Amino acid sequence: MLKSVKILFSFLALVSLGCSDTNLSRPLPQPLSVNSEGDFCTQPPDASNHITKFMFVVDKSSSNVEGNLGDVATDPNEKKRADNIERFWLKKKSNPLIKWSFIAFHNWEANSYIGTDAVPLFSGDPRDMQSAIQQQRNNPDTGETPYQAALTEAQKAIQIDLQKNPKEDSDYMVFFISDGYPDDGGFTHPVGATELAMVDSLMNSAKGKIHLSTAYYGPNDPQGPLGLQAMAQHGQGKFVNLNTNPDFNIDDLLVNGPTGETYIIKPGSLVVYNVNSAICFDGTVGVDSDGDGLCDKDEMALGKPYDPQNRFSFGDGYGDYVHYAAKIARDTLIPCQDRTDEDNDLLTKCEESYMKNNSPSGTTSVAADPLNPDTDGDGIIDGIEFFMLHSKSVALDKFNLFQNFDSELVNAGDQIRQHRNPIFPDPNLSEDEVYDTKADFTGYTAAGQTCYHFTQKHLRTYPTLPLSVGGALGAPYAHGANGNVVLVYYLETLQREPNAPGVYAYSLQTLDGTAAAAAKGTAGGLTINNNVFKLYRVPVSN
């Protein structure tokens, strides 16, 4: 790509030498820089792939029916265990975003009632949970109270689930219910360091995604409740003593975890781009009134049919720069009239069809995707890559932005974000010509949105010619004299999938490129808040 771009720019430079500003119809005032500031948040967490997984770890020892050391039986009719669990399940069983697991422990072992003991599972099938509750009622209460075996089986179930369902955004709520002391290794003992270490290990299986709550329903013995309470503290959950809470239900043990998966700004994808500027034949960044990728002065030098006030001077669905680039590359443009831009990436459907790369990198598509604003997933939308790197293949190469085409210290991607020429050294750059776009993370909302503070002290605006609706890509691109249509966008992705297409958040705003606007400071710059951004979700199939 670099060689072809160099050849093209060399040609453009020769063309620019053949003309001068004396050929222009009007003197061009100097560009100005405006200041922008604001705050915004991503959209609320996505619950579409968020699965809540409830696990019951339930005591089936003999003390439930026989009593212990002279005490009465703790739960002979399963009222505290199966009845409570069933009431909880019946309220939630129709929710497709919930899965269930059930482990019973006695006789120095733990048994999985969903799946097998060797492969304990979570299931969303109501029949599996109904069967598990029935087994809890029908299977005999016998033997000892093996906490360690129960915790081992619970951790195994979660680890297996994480391996089987890596794409599910899962939160695990473990309910550990018992009437007594641990009894592992043949002797009864209070909950101690071993059990608490096992709870810690369970929690580390998926940090921040697991809560373990406990309930005690045994004899009125202070050591039993204290041990289960300690387990709940290590499990970042809740504890309930049924001796002092006779009206207990499982909801009392719920912990309010995340309601969905958090969105973040994809690294490198916050970009401000002045649609009414372009890289000129002489290598500078100059005014492009119609936003077609050709500077006004270059269109005037090229002559008719090129018109700096009409992006579609040739009357079809291809902008003027595409026609010029195709002519230089000796490409034949397929007849096309479609000027729609469904993914809002600054390219028409016709122009996207021109974007080709027979050896794509970062995408399986050999042509730009008209439904994905960032086909190669590198954070720079297709139109900006094309207009600034001047090659029909760049939007399908995820790694070209890390290259250095002009021997400057800044790579191509960062130069595009700074609104500079990424192909040749920038001539006589002043400080206010370099965009300094920033979004500093400020925290989370109560709903789990990530929030940012936006600043940009240097946003270059230009003295444009007026552009009517008919000459633009669409109504948002029309502007009066000195109007500058500026695109500010970012790509939102789920926190665990930063390379996924995600959601394209964009705003087109028209700024005044006069000295009066620049003198207003932030009042003359971009408006940045949650209300200005439109959201476009890239189709899942892409």
C-alpha positions in Angstrom: 0.0 0.0 0.0 2.8 2.4 0.9 4.4 2.3 -2.6 1.1 3.1 -4.4 0.3 5.9 -2.0 3.7 7.4 -2.5 3.2 7.3 -6.3 -0.2 8.9 -6.0 1.0 11.7 -3.7 4.0 12.3 -6.0 1.5 12.8 -8.9 -0.7 15.0 -6.7 2.3 17.2 -5.9 3.1 17.6 -9.5 -0.4 18.7 -10.2 -0.2 21.2 -7.4 2.9 22.8 -8.9 0.9 23.5 -12.1 -1.5 25.8 -10.3 -1.3 28.5 -7.7 -3.7 30.4 -5.5 -3.9 33.1 -8.2 -6.2 30.6 -10.1 -8.7 30.6 -7.2 -11.8 32.6 -7.4 -11.4 34.2 -4.0 -8.7 34.8 -1.3 -8.8 32.2 1.5 -8.8 33.5 5.1 -6.6 31.7 7.6 -8.1 28.6 9.4 -9.0 29.0 13.0 -8.9 26.8 16.1 -11.8 26.4 18.6 -11.9 24.8 22.0 -14.3 22.0 23.1 -15.2 20.5 26.5 -17.9 18.2 27.9 -18.9 15.0 29.7 -20.6 11.9 28.4 -21.2 8.3 29.4 -21.5 5.1 27.5 -24.9 3.4 27.2 -26.2 1.3 30.1 -24.8 -2.2 30.6 -25.9 -4.8 28.1 -28.1 -7.5 29.6 -28.8 -9.3 26.4 -26.0 -11.8 27.0 -26.0 -11.5 30.8 -26.9 -14.8 32.5 -27.6 -15.1 36.3 -26.7 -18.6 37.5 -28.1 -19.8 40.8 -26.5 -22.6 42.7 -28.0 -24.4 45.7 -25.5 -26.3 47.9 -27.8 -28.1 50.4 -27.2 -30.2 53.5 -28.6 -33.7 53.3 -27.0 -35.1 56.6 -28.8 -37.3 59.0 -29.4 -34.6 61.6 -32.2 -33.2 59.4 -34.4 -36.2 60.4 -32.7 -37.8 63.4 -31.7 -34.8 65.5 -28.2 -34.4 66.9 -26.9 -35.1 70.4 -30.5 -35.2 71.8 -31.8 -32.3 69.7 -34.9 -32.6 67.6 -34.7 -33.2 63.9 -33.8 -29.9 62.1 -35.9 -30.2 58.9 -37.8 -33.5 58.7 -40.3 -32.4 56.1 -38.0 -30.3 53.9 -39.9 -27.1 54.8 -36.7 -25.1 55.3 -34.8 -26.5 52.4 -36.9 -27.9 49.4 -40.0 -25.8 50.1 -38.0 -22.5 50.3 -36.0 -23.4 47.2 -39.1 -24.4 45.2 -40.9 -21.1 46.0 -37.8 -19.2 44.9 -37.5 -21.2 41.7 -41.2 -21.0 40.7 -41.0 -17.2 40.7 -38.0 -17.2 38.3 -38.3 -20.4 36.3 -39.7 -18.7 33.1 -36.8 -16.2 32.9 -34.6 -17.3 30.0 -31.6 -15.4 31.4 -31.3 -17.6 34.5 -29.6 -21.0 34.8 -29.7 -23.4 37.8 -27.4 -25.8 39.6 -28.1 -28.1 42.6 -25.6 -29.8 44.9 -26.5 -31.9 47.9 -23.8 -33.0 50.5 -23.8 -35.8 53.0 -21.9 -39.1 53.7 -18.5 -37.3 53.2 -19.4 -36.6 49.5 -21.3 -34.1 47.4 -23.8 -35.1 44.7 -24.8 -33.0 41.7 -28.5 -33.2 40.9 -28.0 -31.4 37.6 -25.4 -33.1 35.4 -23.4 -35.7 37.2 -21.0 -35.8 40.2 -18.1 -35.8 37.8 -19.5 -33.1 35.6 -21.9 -30.8 37.6 -23.7 -28.4 35.3 -25.9 -25.3 35.2 -29.1 -25.7 33.2 -31.8 -23.3 31.9 -34.3 -26.2 31.4 -37.0 -26.0 34.0 -37.4 -29.8 34.0 -33.8 -30.2 35.3 -34.4 -27.9 38.3 -37.8 -29.5 39.0 -36.1 -32.9 39.0 -33.4 -31.6 41.3 -35.9 -30.3 43.8 -37.7 -33.7 43.7 -34.5 -35.5 44.4 -33.9 -33.2 47.3 -37.3 -34.3 48.7 -37.0 -38.0 47.9 -33.4 -38.9 48.6 -32.7 -39.9 52.2 -30.9 -37.6 54.7 -28.0 -39.7 55.9 -24.5 -39.5 57.3 -22.2 -36.6 57.9 -21.9 -32.9 56.9 -18.9 -32.6 54.5 -18.5 -28.9 53.8 -15.2 -29.4 52.0 -16.6 -31.9 49.6 -19.5 -29.5 48.9 -17.3 -26.5 48.3 -15.1 -28.6 46.0 -18.1 -29.7 43.9 -19.4 -26.1 43.7 -16.1 -24.8 42.5 -15.9 -27.6 39.9 -19.4 -26.7 38.6 -18.4 -23.1 38.1 -15.1 -23.9 36.4 -16.8 -26.3 34.0 -19.4 -23.8 33.2 -16.8 -21.1 32.5 -15.0 -23.5 30.1 -18.2 -24.6 28.3 -19.7 -21.1 28.0 -16.8 -18.6 27.5 -19.0 -16.1 25.6 -21.7 -15.8 28.3 -21.5 -12.9 30.7 -22.3 -14.8 33.9 -22.9 -13.9 37.5 -23.0 -16.8 40.0 -25.1 -16.6 43.2 -24.3 -19.6 45.5 -26.7 -20.4 48.3 -25.0 -22.7 50.9 -27.6 -24.0 53.4 -26.7 -26.2 56.4 -27.9 -27.2 59.9 -24.5 -27.9 61.5 -20.8 -28.1 61.7 -18.4 -29.3 58.9 -17.6 -33.0 59.2 -14.8 -33.9 56.8 -12.1 -36.5 57.5 -14.2 -38.3 60.2 -14.5 -35.6 62.8 -16.8 -32.7 63.5 -15.3 -29.2 63.9 -16.2 -25.5 63.6 -15.7 -23.7 60.3 -12.0 -22.9 60.2 -9.2 -21.8 58.0 -9.5 -24.7 55.6 -13.2 -24.0 54.8 -12.6 -20.3 54.5 -9.6 -20.8 52.2 -11.9 -23.0 50.0 -14.5 -20.2 49.8 -11.7 -17.8 48.8 -10.6 -20.3 46.1 -14.2 -20.6 44.8 -14.5 -16.8 44.6 -11.2 -16.6 42.6 -12.7 -18.9 39.9 -14.4 -15.7 38.4 -13.3 -12.7 40.4 -16.1 -10.1 40.9 -18.7 -12.5 39.4 -19.4 -14.8 42.3 -21.3 -14.3 45.6 -21.8 -16.9 48.2 -24.6 -16.5 50.8 -25.3 -18.9 53.7 -28.2 -19.9 55.8 -28.2 -21.8 59.2 -31.2 -23.7 60.4 -29.7 -26.1 63.0 -29.7 -26.2 66.8 -29.5 -23.0 68.8 -25.7 -23.3 69.1 -23.6 -20.1 68.6 -20.7 -21.8 66.8 -22.8 -23.1 63.9 -24.2 -19.7 62.8 -20.7 -18.0 63.4 -19.0 -20.4 61.0 -21.6 -19.9 58.2 -21.5 -16.2 58.8 -17.7 -16.2 58.3 -18.2 -18.1 55.0 -20.7 -15.5 53.8 -18.2 -12.7 54.6 -15.5 -14.4 52.6 -18.1 -15.0 49.8 -19.2 -11.4 49.7 -22.7 -12.5 50.3 -25.4 -12.5 53.0 -26.1 -14.7 56.1 -29.5 -15.6 57.6 -30.1 -17.5 60.8 -33.4 -19.2 60.5 -33.7 -19.5 64.3 -34.1 -15.7 64.5 -35.7 -15.3 61.0 -38.6 -17.8 60.9 -40.1 -16.2 57.9 -37.0 -16.7 55.8 -37.1 -17.0 52.0 -34.2 -17.4 49.6 -34.6 -13.8 48.4 -33.1 -12.7 51.7 -29.8 -14.2 50.5 -29.7 -12.4 47.2 -26.9 -10.0 46.5 -27.4 -7.2 43.9 -24.8 -7.9 41.4 -24.2 -6.3 38.0 -27.3 -6.1 35.8 -25.4 -6.4 32.6 -22.0 -6.2 30.9 -20.4 -2.8 31.0 -19.5 -0.9 27.8 -16.2 0.9 27.4 -14.7 3.1 24.7 -12.7 0.9 22.4 -9.0 2.0 22.7 -8.0 4.5 19.9 -11.6 4.9 18.7 -12.4 8.4 20.0 -11.9 10.6 17.0 -12.8 14.2 15.9 -12.7 14.7 12.2 -13.6 17.9 10.3 -15.5 16.7 7.2 -14.7 20.0 5.5 -11.0 19.5 5.4 -8.8 17.3 3.3 -5.1 16.5 2.5 -4.3 18.7 -0.4 -2.0 18.0 -3.4 0.8 20.0 -1.7 0.6 17.9 1.5 -1.1 20.4 3.7 -4.5 20.0 5.3 -6.9 22.5 3.7 -10.5 23.4 3.2 -12.8 20.9 1.5 -16.2 22.6 1.3 -18.1 19.7 -0.1 -16.4 17.0 2.0 -15.5 14.8 -1.0 -11.8 14.3 0.0 -10.4 16.9 -2.4 -9.3 20.4 -1.3 -11.2 23.3 -2.8 -8.1 24.7 -4.4 -7.3 21.4 -6.0 -10.8 20.9 -7.4 -10.5 24.4 -8.9 -7.1 23.5 -10.4 -8.5 20.3 -11.9 -11.3 22.2 -13.6 -14.7 20.9 -14.7 -16.5 18.7 -13.9 -14.8 19.0 -10.5 -16.8 21.4 -8.4 -15.8 22.3 -4.8 -19.4 22.8 -3.9 -20.7 19.5 -5.1 -19.4 16.2 -3.7 -21.0 14.3 -6.6 -19.8 16.4 -9.6 -20.0 13.4 -11.9 -23.7 12.9 -11.1 -23.5 9.3 -9.7 -23.0 7.7 -6.3 -19.2 8.2 -6.2 -17.7 11.3 -4.7 -15.1 13.4 -6.6 -12.1 12.0 -4.8 -13.1 8.4 -5.7 -13.4 9.4 -9.3 -10.0 11.1 -9.2 -8.3 8.2 -7.3 -9.8 5.6 -9.7 -8.5 7.6 -12.7 -5.0 7.7 -11.3 -5.1 4.0 -10.4 -6.7 3.2 -13.8 -9.6 1.5 -12.1 -13.0 1.2 -13.8 -15.8 2.3 -11.6 -18.9 0.1 -11.8 -21.9 2.3 -12.7 -23.7 3.0 -9.4 -26.1 5.6 -8.1 -26.6 4.6 -4.5 -25.6 7.5 -2.2 -26.9 6.0 1.0 -24.6 5.7 3.9 -26.3 3.2 6.3 -23.4 2.8 8.7 -22.6 6.6 8.8 -18.9 6.1 8.0 -18.7 9.0 5.4 -18.8 6.7 2.4 -21.7 6.0 0.1 -22.7 2.4 -0.7 -21.1 2.9 -4.1 -17.9 4.1 -2.6 -17.8 1.2 -0.1 -18.0 -1.2 -3.1 -14.8 0.5 -4.5 -12.9 -0.3 -1.3 -11.1 -3.5 -2.0 -8.2 -5.5 -0.5 -7.5 -9.0 -1.9 -5.3 -9.7 1.2 -7.4 -8.3 4.0 -5.9 -8.1 7.5 -8.2 -8.0 10.6 -11.3 -8.9 8.6 -12.4 -11.7 6.4 -14.1 -9.4 3.9 -12.2 -8.4 0.8 -14.5 -5.3 0.3 -15.6 -2.7 2.8 -18.7 -3.6 4.7 -21.5 -1.1 4.1 -23.1 -2.1 7.4 -19.9 -1.8 9.5 -18.4 1.7 9.9 -15.0 0.2 10.9 -14.6 -2.9 8.6 -11.1 -3.9 9.9 -11.9 -3.1 13.5 -8.9 -0.7 14.1 -11.0 2.1 15.6 -10.7 4.5 12.6 -13.9 4.4 10.4 -13.6 3.4 6.8 -14.2 6.9 5.3 -11.6 8.6 7.4 -9.0 5.9 6.6 -9.7 6.2 2.9 -9.6 10.0 2.7 -6.5 10.4 4.8 -4.4 7.4 3.6 -5.6 7.6 0.0 -5.8 3.9 -0.8 -8.8 1.8 -1.4 -7.3 -1.1 0.6 -6.6 0.6 3.9 -10.0 0.1 5.5 -9.4 -3.6 5.3 -6.0 -3.6 7.0 -6.2 -3.6 10.8 -2.5 -3.1 11.3 -1.6 -0.3 8.8 -2.3 2.4 11.5 0.8 1.2 13.4 3.0 1.9 10.4 5.1 5.0 9.9 4.9 6.2 6.3 6.5 9.6 6.7 9.5 8.9 9.0 8.0 11.1 11.7 7.9 9.9 15.3 4.1 9.5 15.3 2.5 6.4 13.6 -0.2 6.7 11.0 -3.1 6.1 13.4 -2.1 8.8 15.8 -1.5 11.2 13.0 -5.0 10.6 11.7 -6.4 11.2 15.2 -4.3 14.5 15.3 -5.7 15.4 11.9 -2.3 15.5 10.3 -0.9 14.1 7.0 0.1 10.5 7.8 1.9 9.9 4.4 4.3 12.8 4.1 5.9 15.1 6.7 3.6 17.9 7.6 4.9 21.3 6.3 5.2 24.1 8.8 2.8 22.7 11.4 1.7 25.1 14.1 0.5 23.9 17.6 -3.1 24.7 17.0 -3.2 22.5 13.8 -2.6 19.4 15.8 -5.8 18.0 17.3 -5.4 17.1 21.0 -8.6 15.1 21.6 -8.9 13.5 25.0 -11.5 11.5 27.0 -10.5 10.9 30.7 -12.4 8.3 32.6 -14.3 9.8 35.5 -16.2 6.8 37.0 -19.4 4.8 36.8 -23.0 5.8 37.1 -25.3 3.9 39.4 -26.6 1.9 36.4 -23.0 0.8 35.6 -22.2 3.2 32.7 -18.6 4.3 32.2 -18.3 8.1 32.1 -15.6 10.3 30.6 -14.6 14.0 30.5 -13.9 15.2 26.9 -11.5 18.0 26.1 -10.0 19.4 22.9 -8.2 22.7 22.9 -7.2 22.6 19.2 -10.0 21.9 16.7 -9.2 23.4 13.3 -12.0 25.1 11.3 -11.8 26.5 7.8 -13.4 29.2 5.7 -15.7 27.1 3.5 -17.9 27.8 0.5 -21.6 27.3 1.2 -23.0 23.9 0.5 -26.6 23.1 -0.3 -28.4 19.9 0.7 -28.4 18.7 -2.9 -24.6 19.0 -3.2 -23.9 17.1 0.0 -24.0 13.5 1.1 -27.2 14.3 3.0 -28.8 17.0 5.1 -26.3 16.8 8.0 -23.5 17.8 5.6 -25.1 21.0 4.3 -23.8 24.3 5.7 -23.5 28.0 5.0 -20.4 30.0 4.2 -17.7 29.3 6.7 -19.6 26.4 8.1 -17.7 23.3 9.2 -19.3 19.9 9.6 -17.4 18.1 12.3 -17.8 14.4 13.1 -17.0 13.3 16.7 -17.4 9.5 17.4 -16.3 6.6 19.5 -16.9 2.9 19.4 -18.4 1.2 22.4 -17.5 -2.4 23.1 -18.3 -4.8 25.9 -15.6 -4.8 28.4 -14.6 -8.4 27.8 -14.7 -8.0 24.0 -12.7 -4.9 23.1 -12.1 -6.1 19.5 -15.8 -6.8 18.7 -17.6 -4.5 16.3 -19.9 -3.2 19.2 -21.8 0.1 18.9 -20.9 3.2 16.9 -21.7 6.4 18.8 -21.4 9.5 16.5 -22.4 13.1 16.3 -22.3 15.5 13.3 -22.1 19.2 14.4 -21.8 22.3 12.3 -19.3 24.9 13.7 -18.6 28.4 12.5 -15.2 28.9 11.0 -15.0 32.6 11.7 -12.9 34.5 14.1 -16.0 35.4 16.2 -16.6 31.7 16.8 -13.0 31.0 17.8 -13.1 33.9 20.2 -16.0 32.2 22.1 -13.8 29.4 23.4 -15.7 26.4 24.4 -19.0 28.2 23.6 -17.9 28.1 19.9 -16.7 24.5 20.0 -18.4 21.0 20.0 -21.3 20.2 22.3 -20.4 17.0 24.1 -23.0 15.3 26.3 -25.1 12.1 26.2 -27.8 13.7 24.1 -25.7 14.6 21.0 -24.6 11.1 20.1 -26.6 8.8 17.9 -26.0 5.1 18.2 -25.6 2.6 15.4 -25.2 -1.1 16.4 -23.2 -3.1 14.0 -25.3 -6.2 12.9 -24.2 -9.4 14.8 -23.6 -11.2 11.5 -20.7 -8.9 10.8 
